[in-house]
């Protein structure tokens, strides 16, 4: 009884005491992904990103439909103040915070991370498989009134009582889908942890904000340039905007859309130290010459508050746009008092715009050093590469005051079509030293030097990224009221058939809009990450009047893989601002793009003797005409609905077993053994064995008995 009474007393004390309300704690590992444009990436709960995912550097993927186009490596991000007294009443001459996952729960306290969309994403099916279900966790809430397609909201309290709110805007409109606009609001809330109690109410003095970002530009190109480029060791950095103050009140127009007075910095992949050839653009010199690293990636500054009481743009901020050695910075392992010396060093160098150990500058890194050094990191000999460096401040924030900084981060460069065209021409001259052109340069002039030709085309990416930043600036200046494309269909379904591939879709909600145009369907052959061709259009301005909601692709060829997407388009009458080129606008292809193949699925064979293996012989030099984009593909035609295909070498070694169970008469093989080795030249034997009794669907008679088999020979020539 005594124990029961004690428990009762404790219970009454608990329910009578005031309850301390607590913000939800967001885990440091939590992320939200934006996947609706040509630039796609993730955003982390703690307010910054490190791209390493324990396998590779992931993030800022452009163009997003192709593999290994990730450009992100790391962002080192710091906040610092002077003359600061913490909640334990300890005074700091300088107090600094490193915004990284390792300090979550110590100096960083994420309390919100969510993604909103302005409408439900479409559902996309291929042969009954829902391709969009795996992304269902991307969106937390539908907000029909929001202007951007996606908004990621991220709130982090810090141990200095400064609350960081990061709001990321993403757009799917075709001229604005390769950048993110990031609005950073820094508020002196006095909240130093997860709960909503206010621990501090003093002024934050001399707030400085700085970050250093390194891009790989891009992961795929690193395989040509050198493996160290996966973390940006050879990236060059440049900047623009030295004369921003003189142009700050000017408008960017369609007549002059590329300006170099924007405050911005960006990077691209330079020469790798292990290569004896000019690797700018990462030409795939062992194969087709295709350029694998045309990307230019970076950040533009769109707005910086002059002060907490003056929200007009300060043309003299940031104090630095330049470069800094990649891994050279004052570091501190924890937030203990013994680290104050490092915090002071950090505050008085990188946070204040002073290069740490002299290894940085508020200058165009490429123009100053490239001619003499060739290899970017040799300028400073920091093996971590070179960071784009930006620093803001100082700001004094009284309790409750805030300042806002707006940036745009984007990636651009040559299209994949141009990468193939330019690279192929370069590769021909690379293999034939007597080939002196002429080579046509971007301005229409000619050169006899293949490297000059390639490099100048790659460097058109500088204009491309400046154009990207100018569109972001115009978008921001318009209050995000850029012309909008129609919404995509809410359902897109692709169904493999015997003599056609059928496509069906629901009507777009925008069909009732006065400017609605219709739909267009695009198709890629062999793999999803290749150039797609328009195969059908219907509606306003097409050869098929009226709105239809199905289409049969009757030109598909048996044995080939097909990938599709559908877009809704308008007539362009709403696209009449200075935000981007005029003309019709399309919904984003990324809403409906299929990533699983559809095929012509013929009826199963009726006689083992009619089974065919195609191509036979398989000849490596003809791989591009056999099954485009699927270079090692071998097809088995007219096979039973249920069977096993066992592949043997000429001497009888079993190298692959394929279980055919889909009921069709076709099966594909990628020429890879069970041990993940591509098969070599030689004679092979396919043993096809029926695995169950197969009945005729109409008569009920047995077509094949379980155990029936046949051997078929085929030849590989590599």
N, C-alpha and C positions, 0 to 999 in steps of 0.2 A: 504493500500500500504506500509505503514511504517513497519508493521509486516512482510509482504512478503519480503521486502528488508532485514530485519534482519535475517530472516530464510535463505535467499540466501547467505548472508555473512557467517553465521555459517556453511552452507553446503560447501562453498568454502574453509573455513579454515580446515574443517575436511578432505576434499579430498586432500588438499595440504600438510597437516602434514604427516610425516612419520608414517607408520602403524606399530604398535608393534605386531610382530608375536607371537602367543600363542600356546603352546602345547595343545592338547586336554586334558581336565581334566577327569580323570578316577575316578568314584565314589568309595568311600571306600567300598561299599557293593558289587562291581563287583567281580566276580569269574570266573575261568576257571576250568573245570573238566577233569581229565584224567581217561578214563574208558577202557583201552585196555589190561590190564594184571590182574594178580591175586591180585595185590595191586592197589587200586583205591582211588583217593582223589581229593580235590579241592584246589585251590591256590588263595589267596586273593590279591586284587589290591595294598594294602599298604605294601606288602613285607613280611608278616608273617601271621600266622593263629591262631585264637581262635576257637575251634571246636564247641562251643555252638551255636545252630541254633534256640534257643527259644523253643526247644522241647527236644533235646538230644544232646550229644556230637558226632558230625559227622566228619568222616575223617579217612584216613589211614585204609581203610577197607580191611581186609585180613582174609581168602580167600573171594574174592569179590562176589562170587556167592551165599553166604549164608547171611541171614539177621543178623543184630545186631553184626557184626564182626568189628565194628569201634574201633580203638585203640587210636585215637587222643583225647587230652583234651585241652592243652594250650601250647603255646610257648611264653615265655616272653623274649623279644629281645631288647637289648640296644646298643647304640653307644655313645661314649664319647671322648672328646678331652680336651687338656689343653691350657692355654694361648691363648684364642680365642677372636677375636673382631668381633662382628656381623655387619650387614649392617647399623645399627643405630649408629655405632662407640662405642657401649657399650662393655667394656672389661670384660671377664669372666675368672677367674682362672681355672674353670672347666665348661664345657658345655656338657650336656647329652641329649639324645633323647630316648624316649620309643617308639619302633616301634609297634604301636597298632592302631586300627581303631579310637580310641578316639582322636588322635592327627592329623588326616587327615585334611588338610586345615590350621593347625597351625604350625606344624613342619615337617609334611610329606605331599608330593605333588605327588601323583601317576600320571604319564604321559603316561604310556604304560602298557597294559595287553593284550596279545594275545596268541592264541594257533595255532600252525601249525602242519600239518600232511603230511606224505610223499605220501599218496594216499587217495582217497576218501574212506570213510568207506563203507562196504557193506550195502545194503538195505535188511532188514529181515521182512518177512510177515508171519502171521499166519491167515489163512482164510480171506485174504484180508486186514487185519489190519497191518499197518506199525509200527513195534515195534521200529524202529530207528528214526522216525521223531521227537520224543520228545527230542533227543540229537543233533539235527541239529545245534544248536547254539554253540556247544562245539568248533567247528573248525572255525577259521577266514580265513585261507589261506592254500592252498595245495602247498607244496614245495617238488617236486619230488627228488631233490638232497640231502635232509637232510638224515642223517643216522638213528637217532632214529625215532621210530614210531610217537612220539609226542614231541613237544618242546613248553613249556610255557615260554614266555619272559615277564619280569615284570621290569619296570623302575620307580624309585621313587626318586625325588629330596628331599633334606632336608634343614632345616633352617640353618644348619652349612655349607652349600655349598658342602656337600658330596652327590654324586649321587650313589644310590644303583641300580645295575642291577643284577637281579636274573634270571638265565636261568635254567629251569628244563627239564631234559632229561628222557624220559620213553621209555621202550622197551617191545615188545610183545614176543620176543624169549623166549621159555619155561624155560630156565635156568637163565633168567635175568629180569623176569617180576614182581618180588616182591620187587623192590627197585626203588627209584628215585635218579638220580645224579643231584645235585644242584651246579651250578657254581655261586659264588657271586663275583662280581667285584665292588670294592669301588673306585670311581674316584673323585678327588678334582676338580669339574667343576666350583665351585663358584656360581652355580645356586641355589637360595634359595626359589624358588616358582614354579608356573606352567608355566610361560612364558619362552622364550628362552634367555632373557637378563641375563647377568652375573653380579651379584651383588658384589661378592667378588673375590679377586685375591691373597689372602695371603696363607701362608702355614698352613696346618692342622697338629698340633703337638700332638704327643702322642696318636694317634687314637687307641682306644681299642674297641673291639667288644665282646659281651657276650650274651649268651642266656641260659635260663633254660626251659627244656621241660618235661612235665609230660604226661605219657601214661596210659590209663585205662587197657589195655591188658587183656581182652577186655570187651566191653559193655555187651555182652551176658553173660559172666561169672560173672558179677557183681550181677546178680540175684541169684546166689548161694553164692558168697563170702560175699555179703552185699551191699546195695544200694550205700554206699559211694565210692565203687570201680568204679562207673561210672565216677568219677572224679579222680581216681587213688590214693585214700587215702592209700591203702595197697600195693602199688607197691614198689618192691625192685629195687635198682639201682646197677649196677656193671660197671666195666670198664676193658679195656685191653690196651696194648700198652706201658707199662712202659719201655720196652726195644726196642722201635721202632727205635731209633737212630742207634742201632747196626745192625738192619736188613733192614734199609731203602733201600739199594741197592739190596736186594734179590728179586728174582722173585717167585711168588706163582705158583706152578705147579699142574698138575692133580694128581701126585703121592702123594702130600702133600697139599691138597687144604684148610685145616683148620689150620690156624695159630693164635696164641694168641698175636702176637706182633703188630697186626694192631691197630692203634689209633682209639678207638671206645668206646662207652658206650651204655648200653641198659637196659631195664626194663622188669619185668614180674610180674604177680599178686601173692601176698603173702597171708599169713593167715589173715582172717578177725577176728576181735576181738569178734564178737558175736557168733562164731561157736565153738562147742565142738568137732567137727571132723576135720580131716586134709583136708582142702579145696584146697590144691595146685592143680592147673589145673581146679578147679571149677567142680568137678564131680556132675552130676545131680542125687544126691543120692535118690531122691523121685521117680525116674522113672527108666531109663535104666543105670544110672551111667555114661553116656557119658560125656567126658571132654569138658567143654564149654569155657575154657580159657587156651589154650596151647601156646598162642602167646608170642613171645619175640620181642620187638620193640626198635629201637634205631638208632644211627647215627655213621658212620665211617668218619674219616677225610682222604681224599685222597690226598690233596695237600694244602700247604700254601706257598705263595711267601715269600722269605726271606726279600725282600724289594721292593720298586717301581722300582729299577734298577737291581734287581736280581730275576728272575722268577723261579729259582730252588727251590725245595721243602726244607722247613726249618724243619728238624727233631725234633727241640726243641719246635715247636708249635703244638697244642695250649698250653698256659701256664697252663690251667686247663682242665682236663676231670675228672669229679667226680660227687658230689651230692650237693644239697642245699635244705634246708627246703622249702616246696612248696609255701607258701604265705608270707614268711619272707624276705622282701627286702625293701630297701629305696624307697619310692614312692613319686611322685610329681604330683599334679593334673593339673598343667598347665605349660606354658613356661615363666611365668612372672619372673621379676628380683628377687622377693622374694624367689624363689625356688632354688637359687644358692647353698645354704647350702646343700639341698638334692642332688643336682647334684654332688657336691664335695664328699658327702658321698657315692653315687652310684659309682662314678669313682674310689674312693680309696678302695672300697670293691669288689663288685661282678665283675665290669669291670676289675679290676686289679688282680683277682684271690685270693682275701682275703675274707673268708666267712663272711657274714654280721651277726653280733652278735655271731660269732663262729659257726653258724649252717650250716656247709658244710665242704667239704673236697675233696682234690685231691687224692682219695683213693677208694678202692673197698668197697662200703657201705655194701653190703651183707656179705662179708667175715669178716669184722671187727665187725659187730653188730648183725647178725642174730641169732647166738647161744645164746646170752644173752637176746635179746629183743623179738624175734618171730614176733611181730607186727611191721611193718616197721616204721610207723609214731611215735611210742613210743620213738624212738631214740631221737627225737627233740621236740615231742609234738606239732608240727604244724599240725593242722587238715586238712590243704590243701594237705598233703601228701609230697612226696619227688620228687624233680626235678633232671633230668640229667642236669648237669651244664658244660658248655664249655665256655672258654674265650681265646681270641686271642689278640696279640699286645705286646708292642706298635709299631705303624708305624708312620713315618713322611712323609706326602704327600705334595710336592710342587704343585702349581697350575698346573693342567693338568695331574698329575701323578695318578697312580692307583695301587692297589694290588688285588690279586685274591685268594680266598679260595674255595676249592672244597670239598663238603660233599656228602655222600650217606646216604639216610634214607630208612630203610627197615623194614619188618616184616616177621617173619618165625616161625616155630614150627612144632609140630606133624600134620600129615595129618588128615582129618576128619575120614578116615577109621581107622587109628590107635587110634584116640580119642574114637571111638566107641568100638574098641576091648579092649583097656586097661581099659576103664571105666566100661565096662560090667563085666570084670573079677574082678575088684576092688569092684564093687557094690555087686556081689555075696558073697564076703567075708565080706563086711560091714553088710549084712543082716544075715550072719551066722557066729557067733563069733568062732565057732569051725573050720572054714575053714582056715587052715594055709598053704595053697598052696600045692606044691611049686609054686612060682611065678617066671617067667623067666625075668631076668633083661636085659637091653640093651646089656651088654657085654657077654650075654650067661650064666652067673652064676645064682644061684637060691637064693631066700630068702623065709622065712616063714611069712614075714610082708607085709601086703597088702599096707600099706602107703609107705613103702620104695619102693616097686614095682612101684606104681603109680608115686611117686615123681621123681624117677630116670628117668622114661620115659618122664615126663614133662620136666625135666632139659636137655634132649637131645636137647631141643630148643636152648640152648646156643651154641651148635655146629652148629645148623641150621642157626642161625643168623650170626655166624662167617663165615660160608660158603657163606652166602648171601653177606656179606661185602667183602669177598675175590674175589667173582665174579665181584662185582662192581669195585674193585681195578684193576683187570685184564682188565676189559672193558675200564676203563679210561687209563690205561697204553698202551693199543692197539689203542688209539685214537678213540675209539668207533667202531672199525672195527671188531666186533664180527661176527661169521657166522650168516647169515640171513635165516629165514624160507621163504617158498614161500608165496606169497600173498593169502589171502582168496578169495573165489568166490565173485564177486561183487554183486550177488543177491542170496538169499536163501529164498525159499518159501515152506511153509508147508500148506497142504490143507487137511482138514478133509473129509473123505468119508464114504460111506455106508459100504464097506467091507475092506477098507484099508485106510491108511493115506499116501498121496502122497507127496514126497519131490522132489523139482526141484532146480537146481542151474546153474548159469552161469559159464563159464570156468574161472579159475584163470588166471590172466595175466602171471603167472609164468609157464603155461603149455609149453611154448616154450623153457624154460630153460633146459639145458642138464641134470640137476640132478633132474628134476621133477619126483615125484613118483606117486601121485594120490590123492585120497580123502578118508577120513574116516568119518563115521556118528556115533554119539553117542546119546543115548536116556536115559532120566530119567523118572521114573514113579511116578505119584502122585503129585509131586511138583518139581519146577525147582531147588531148593536148596538141592539136594541130590546127591548121587553118580551116575554118568552116566556110562552106559555100551556101548561098541562099538557093533553096530549091523550090520555094513556093511563097506566094504572097496573095492576099485577098483583101478586098475592101477598097476604100477610096484610092484612086490613082493607080490601080493595078489592072491586070487583064482579066480579073475574076471579080466582077461586081457583086456586091452583097457580102454579108458576113456569114462565114461558115465556121463550123466548130469541129471539123475533122478533115483529115487528109491522109491518103494512102500513098506511100512511097513505093511505086511500082517499078522503079528503076534500080532498086537494090539488087545486088548480085550475090548469089549463093556463096557462102563461105567467108564473106567479108563482115567485119564488125562496123556498126553504124552508131553514131552518137548525134543527138539532136538538141536544139533549144528553140524556143519560140519567143518572139517579142511582140508586144503591141506597139503601134506607132500612131502619131498624130500628124496633122497636116502642117504643123509648124506655125500656125497663125498666132499662137501664144508666145512664140519664141522671137521676140522683137526688142530685147534689151541689149545693153552692151556687155552682158555677162559672158556671152559665148557666141560663136557663129550662128547665124540664123538658119532656119530650115526645120524639117521634121525632126522630132525627138522620139527615141525608142525606149521602152522599158529595158532594164538591165538583163543581159543574157545570163547573168549569174543567178538570177532567180529560178530559171527553168532548165539550166544546162544539165544534161544527163552525163553521168560518169560511169555507167554500166552499159555494156553493148547490147544492141538489138541485132537480130540476124533474120535471114530467111530460114525458116525451119521447115524443111521438107518432110513428107511422110516417111516413116521407116521403110527400109528395104524389105522386099518379099522373097529374095533369093540371095543366098550367100555369094553366088557366082557373080552378082552384079556389083559387089563392093568395089569401090575405086579409091585409090590413094592419090591425092593431088597436092602439090606437083610431084611427078615421078618421071624422071629423076628430079630431086631438089638440087638446083644449081645456084651456088652462092652469088655468082655474078648477075643472075637474073632476079635476085631477091626483091628488087624494087618494083618489078612488074608482076610478080606472082600474087602477093597480097600486100598492097601498099600500106606502109607504116607498121606492118606486122611481119617483119622480115624473116623470122624463123618459123613461121606458121606452116603446119601440114594438116590437111583435112582428110577425114575418112568419110566417104559418101556412101549412101544406100545401105547403111549398117542396120542390124535389127534394133528394135526399140529398147531392148534390155540386153546388154552384153558387156563383156570385159575385153579390152584390147591390150594384149601383152606384147611389148616390143623387145625383140631379141637381137643380139649381134649375130653375125654370120657363124660364129663359133658356138652360139647357144647361150650366151650370157643374158639374163633378163635385166634390162636396164630401166623399164618403165611399165607400170600397170595403170590403165585408165578404166575407171568404172563408168560406163555409159548408162544413165538411168532416166534421162529426160523424155524418153518416148519418141524422139525424132529420129531421122535417118542420118544425122550429121554429128560429127564430133571433131573438135580441134585439138591439136597438140603443138606446143611451142618448141619442140625439138630439144627439150631439156630432160635429163634423166632424173630418176628418183633422188640422185645425189646432187642435184642442181648443177649438173655439168651439161654444156651444149654438146650434142653428139658430133662426132668427127666424120670425115669422109668414110664411105664404106657401104657394104650391102647389109640391109636390115630385113628382118622378118616380123611381120605383124600377125599375131595369132588372135583371131577374133572368135570368141566362144559365147554362145547364147547362155544367159544366166537364169532364165526361167521360161516356162512354156508361154508362147505368145500366140494369142488367138486373133483371128480375123474379127474386127469389131462388128461386121455385118452378118457373117454366117456363123460365127462361133467356132469355126474349124481351126485346128492347130496350123499355124503358119511355120513356126519354129518350135522344135523340142529343146528343152533344157539340155545343154551339153553338146549340141551341134556346133561344129567349128570349121574354120577354114584358115589357111595360111596365105598371106599376101606378101610379096617381096617389094622392096623399094630401095632406091639408091640415093645416097647423099654425096654431093661433090662440093667440097669447100676449097 
